[in-house]
Every structure is written in C-alpha cells, then in structure tokens.
C-alpha cells in the first residue's frame, strides 16, 4: 500500500520544486536594477541660458531658450515673453521676425535683416513699429541699423544707429564700441555713447585655450557686440575667437553721472559638466557709483547657467 502512494509524492515534490524555481526567478526579475538611459552628449544642444540675475549687479537679462531646425541651426529664440523666428535665406542673409510679444492691446512688429560676409555679421537692419489692435493704426515706427567692422579677422568696431519718426526720421549714432586685439586676444573694449559718456574695459586673460561660449556673459566683447537677446545666435558670427579666456575685466569711466552704478572689476570663473561642456560662468568683483572708479560694493559668484538637452 505504501508503494502505491509513491508516484503522488514524487509528483507533489516536482510541483513544489517547479513552483519554487519560478518564484525565485520572478523575485530576481523584480529586483533587477533599472538601467539609466544612455545619452550621447554629442547629440545634445544648448536649449537655454540663464544669465546672472541679482540685485547685487547693475543690470540683469532674462532666461533665453532655443529651438533648432533639422540642420541643427537655431530656428526660434524665446526670452522675456518675446518669441523670435529665424529664417536662413541664404549663406549671406538671415531674417529674424518677432512672432509673439507680451504687450496687451498692441502688436509689436519687428523684422531684423542680417547681412553676412565670410560667415560674419556686417550689417543688421531692424524695422519695427507698434500696431494698435483696436484701430489697426501703426505707432512708434523706427529703424535701427548696426554696422560691424573687422581687423585681422577680429571684431574691431560696432556702431549702433537709430532712426525714428518721432525724432526727425534721420539716422543718428547712438553708441559705438571699439575693440583692440593683441596676440589673438581682444584686450580692450571702449564704448562711446551720447547718453552715458565713455566706458573703457581692459581685459586680462588666462593661459588656457579658448572655451566655447566662455565669453557669452555680461561685459565681454561678444556681449557688447551682440544685439540684445541674440548673444547665443551671434557666438560664431563675430569674427575670430580669442586665443585664451578672459580672466578679469577692469573698468574706467568718463563723463558719467556719479549716481551711475557700474562695474569696477569682474573676475570670471568657468565650470564644466561631466561631459566637458561649459556648465556655468561665475562673476565676482566690485561696483562703483563714481566717475573716478572708487568701489562702492561687491558681488560674489553671480552665476550664468548653460542647459543642454
């Protein structure tokens, strides 16, 4: 009688073994770590920049974001509620149109026509006006023209002209920047403005090879030479790059009001992410309210961030 029960016992043991194995396999499967997504940084693009934004510095600029076309060119720029579309007409002509604005009751119209030669910007003409939505009437028509000059393939001069129907409808020079290049680095920028006098900036450099976009922050030649909101767009369209990186900027002023708050010194620090790309630029230094440059306050590690995706 005992032998007749043996097949059932064996069958039960087999079932228990199979169930146990299956349970072990499920448990192992459940505890396998989730593998992170592998991202190739070479395929990522700069999608936004966040400029230093603090009451400790003289002025601030809002975050900018970018979209790209299928040729990896910037096709849309957004900042401060404004949206610009970029059209590449040909190798020597680019158009930038204002698509959206945050102004209530009126539509702002702006079209920038950018002319290039050998890949560098030589002229920007910006025609703009306000269109009143209720009456379809145009107001505040103006045309700005910006001329760019180069020497030894480096940016040497930028002239900003303005023309408005409210001011005689004739062009006048609003401000001008002159740059001096020595041994492959722009060592001086000089601003001459009808309204704010003369500002001279002298640059000191480190010994490291130029870091891409490392001079995109406030008060550099690239910043001075760009039209507001287009600094990233212009980064490779304003002549040869510096050989090294700006480490320090020293400022002096002439014919300015003593109430004017401006930079006296800026020290630049650049940090990289784990993929070797520029991730942030830190600004530290002093400010002045006097024409003679006497420091009045200081700032430390005001940060510009670069976001890739």
C-alpha positions in Angstrom: 0.0 0.0 0.0 2.9 2.3 0.7 4.3 1.8 -2.7 1.1 2.9 -4.4 1.4 6.4 -2.9 4.9 7.0 -4.2 4.0 8.4 -7.6 1.8 11.0 -6.0 4.5 12.0 -3.5 7.0 12.3 -6.4 4.6 14.4 -8.4 4.0 16.7 -5.5 7.7 17.2 -4.9 8.2 18.0 -8.6 5.4 20.6 -8.4 6.9 22.2 -5.3 10.3 22.4 -6.9 8.9 24.0 -10.1 6.9 26.5 -8.2 9.9 27.3 -6.0 12.1 27.9 -9.0 9.5 30.0 -10.7 9.1 32.1 -7.6 12.9 32.6 -7.3 13.1 33.7 -11.0 10.2 36.2 -10.5 11.9 37.6 -7.4 15.2 38.0 -9.2 13.5 39.7 -12.1 11.7 42.1 -9.8 14.9 43.3 -8.2 17.0 43.9 -11.3 18.2 47.5 -11.3 16.8 49.8 -14.0 19.5 50.8 -16.4 19.8 54.6 -16.9 19.2 56.0 -20.4 22.5 56.4 -22.2 22.8 60.0 -23.6 25.4 60.9 -26.1 26.4 64.5 -25.3 27.4 65.0 -28.9 23.7 64.8 -29.9 22.6 67.3 -27.2 22.0 71.0 -28.0 22.2 74.1 -25.9 18.5 74.7 -25.2 18.6 77.6 -22.7 20.9 80.0 -20.9 20.2 81.7 -17.6 22.1 84.9 -17.1 23.2 86.3 -13.7 20.1 87.7 -12.1 20.6 89.6 -8.9 20.1 92.9 -7.2 23.9 92.8 -6.4 24.8 93.7 -10.0 23.9 96.7 -12.2 21.5 95.1 -14.6 20.0 91.7 -15.5 18.8 89.8 -18.5 16.1 87.1 -18.6 16.5 83.5 -19.4 16.7 82.6 -23.1 15.6 79.3 -24.7 16.2 78.0 -28.2 14.8 75.6 -30.7 16.6 74.1 -33.7 15.9 73.1 -37.3 16.9 69.8 -38.9 20.3 71.3 -39.8 20.9 72.0 -36.1 20.6 75.7 -36.6 18.7 77.9 -34.1 15.2 78.4 -35.5 13.4 80.0 -32.6 14.5 82.3 -29.7 12.4 83.0 -26.6 13.0 85.5 -23.8 11.0 87.9 -21.6 7.8 86.8 -23.3 9.1 87.6 -26.8 9.4 84.8 -29.4 11.5 85.3 -32.5 11.6 83.0 -35.6 14.9 82.7 -37.6 14.9 82.2 -41.4 18.1 81.3 -43.2 17.5 82.9 -46.6 21.0 82.1 -48.0 24.6 81.9 -46.8 24.8 85.7 -46.6 21.3 86.7 -45.4 19.3 85.8 -42.3 15.9 87.2 -41.2 14.7 87.3 -37.6 11.0 88.1 -37.1 9.1 88.8 -33.9 6.4 86.2 -33.7 4.9 86.8 -30.3 5.1 89.6 -27.7 3.7 90.0 -24.2 2.2 93.6 -24.7 -1.5 94.0 -24.2 -3.6 96.0 -26.6 -1.0 96.2 -29.3 1.1 94.0 -31.5 4.8 94.7 -31.8 6.2 94.2 -35.3 9.9 93.7 -35.8 12.0 92.3 -38.6 15.8 92.1 -38.4 17.6 91.6 -41.6 21.1 90.3 -41.0 23.8 90.5 -43.7 26.9 88.4 -43.5 30.2 88.2 -45.3 32.5 85.2 -45.0 30.2 84.0 -42.2 30.5 87.1 -40.1 27.8 89.7 -39.5 28.4 93.0 -41.2 25.0 94.8 -41.0 21.7 94.4 -39.1 18.7 96.5 -40.1 15.8 96.3 -37.6 12.5 97.8 -38.8 9.8 97.9 -36.1 6.6 99.5 -35.1 3.6 99.0 -32.8 0.2 98.1 -34.3 -2.8 99.2 -32.2 -5.2 96.3 -32.2 -8.4 98.3 -31.8 -7.7 100.8 -34.6 -5.2 98.9 -36.7 -3.0 102.0 -36.5 0.8 101.9 -36.5 2.8 103.8 -33.9 6.4 104.4 -32.9 7.9 103.4 -36.3 11.7 103.1 -36.0 14.6 101.6 -37.8 17.8 100.6 -36.1 21.0 99.8 -38.1 24.1 98.2 -36.7 27.4 98.1 -38.6 30.2 95.7 -37.8 33.9 96.1 -38.8 36.8 93.6 -38.6 40.5 93.9 -38.5 42.9 90.9 -38.8 39.6 88.9 -38.8 38.8 90.1 -35.3 35.9 92.3 -34.4 37.2 95.9 -34.3 34.1 98.2 -34.3 30.3 98.1 -33.8 28.2 101.1 -34.5 24.6 101.3 -33.4 22.4 103.8 -35.3 18.8 104.7 -34.8 16.1 106.4 -36.8 12.6 107.3 -35.6 9.6 109.2 -37.0 9.4 110.8 -33.5 12.9 112.2 -33.8 13.1 113.7 -37.3 13.3 110.4 -39.1 17.0 110.6 -39.7 19.8 108.3 -38.6 21.9 109.2 -35.6 24.7 107.3 -33.9 23.5 106.1 -30.5 26.7 104.4 -29.4 29.9 102.8 -30.7 32.2 100.1 -29.4 35.9 100.0 -30.5 38.0 96.9 -29.8 41.7 96.3 -29.7 43.2 92.9 -30.4 46.7 91.9 -29.2 48.3 88.5 -29.9 45.0 86.9 -30.7 43.0 88.3 -27.7 40.7 91.3 -27.6 42.4 93.3 -24.8 40.2 96.4 -24.8 36.6 97.4 -25.5 35.7 101.1 -25.5 32.1 102.3 -25.5 31.3 105.8 -26.6 27.7 106.9 -26.0 25.9 110.2 -26.5 23.9 109.4 -23.3 26.3 107.7 -20.9 29.7 109.0 -21.9 32.8 106.8 -22.4 33.4 103.4 -20.8 36.8 101.7 -21.2 37.2 98.0 -20.4 40.6 96.3 -20.3 40.8 92.6 -20.2 43.3 90.1 -18.7 43.5 86.5 -20.0 44.4 83.2 -18.6 46.8 80.8 -20.5 44.2 78.1 -21.3 42.8 77.5 -24.8 39.5 79.4 -25.5 36.5 77.6 -24.1 33.5 77.7 -26.4 30.9 80.2 -25.2 33.1 81.2 -22.3 32.8 84.9 -23.1 29.0 85.0 -23.6 28.3 86.6 -20.2 27.9 90.3 -19.3 30.6 92.9 -20.2 32.7 90.9 -22.7 33.4 91.8 -26.3 30.9 89.2 -27.5 28.3 90.7 -25.2 29.0 94.3 -26.3 29.0 93.4 -30.0 25.6 91.5 -29.9 22.1 92.8 -30.3 20.1 92.2 -27.1 18.7 88.7 -26.9 20.9 87.3 -29.8 24.2 86.6 -27.9 24.0 82.8 -28.4 22.9 83.3 -32.0 25.9 85.5 -32.7 28.5 83.4 -30.8 30.2 82.2 -34.0 29.3 85.1 -36.3 31.5 87.9 -34.9 35.0 87.2 -36.2 37.8 85.0 -34.8 37.6 83.7 -31.3 40.1 84.8 -28.6 43.0 82.5 -28.2 42.5 82.4 -24.4 39.8 83.1 -21.8 39.0 86.4 -20.2 40.0 86.1 -16.5 39.5 89.7 -15.4 37.9 93.0 -16.7 38.9 96.4 -15.3 36.5 99.4 -16.0 37.1 103.1 -16.2 34.5 105.8 -16.9 34.4 109.3 -18.3 31.6 111.9 -18.4 29.3 109.8 -16.4 27.0 110.8 -13.6 28.2 110.0 -10.1 24.9 108.3 -9.5 25.6 105.8 -12.2 26.1 102.2 -10.9 28.7 100.3 -13.0 31.2 97.6 -12.8 34.7 98.4 -11.4 36.2 94.9 -11.7 34.9 91.5 -12.7 36.7 88.1 -12.2 35.4 85.3 -14.4 35.3 81.6 -13.4 34.1 78.9 -15.7 33.0 75.4 -14.7 32.4 72.3 -16.9 29.9 69.5 -16.6 30.9 65.8 -16.5 30.9 65.7 -20.3 33.5 68.6 -20.5 30.9 71.2 -21.7 30.6 74.7 -20.2 28.0 74.5 -17.5 28.4 77.9 -15.7 30.2 81.1 -15.6 30.6 82.8 -12.2 31.2 86.6 -11.8 32.7 88.2 -8.8 34.1 91.7 -8.3 33.3 95.3 -7.3 30.9 98.0 -8.4 31.3 101.8 -8.4 29.0 104.8 -8.3 31.7 107.4 -9.0 33.4 108.5 -12.2 36.8 108.1 -10.5 36.0 104.4 -10.0 36.0 104.2 -6.2 34.5 100.8 -5.3 31.1 101.1 -3.6 30.1 97.5 -3.1 31.0 94.0 -4.2 29.3 90.8 -5.6 30.3 87.2 -5.5 29.7 84.1 -7.6 26.8 85.6 -9.6 26.0 82.6 -11.9 25.2 82.1 -15.6 24.0 78.6 -16.4 24.0 76.6 -19.6 21.4 73.9 -20.1 21.8 71.1 -22.7 19.2 68.6 -23.9 
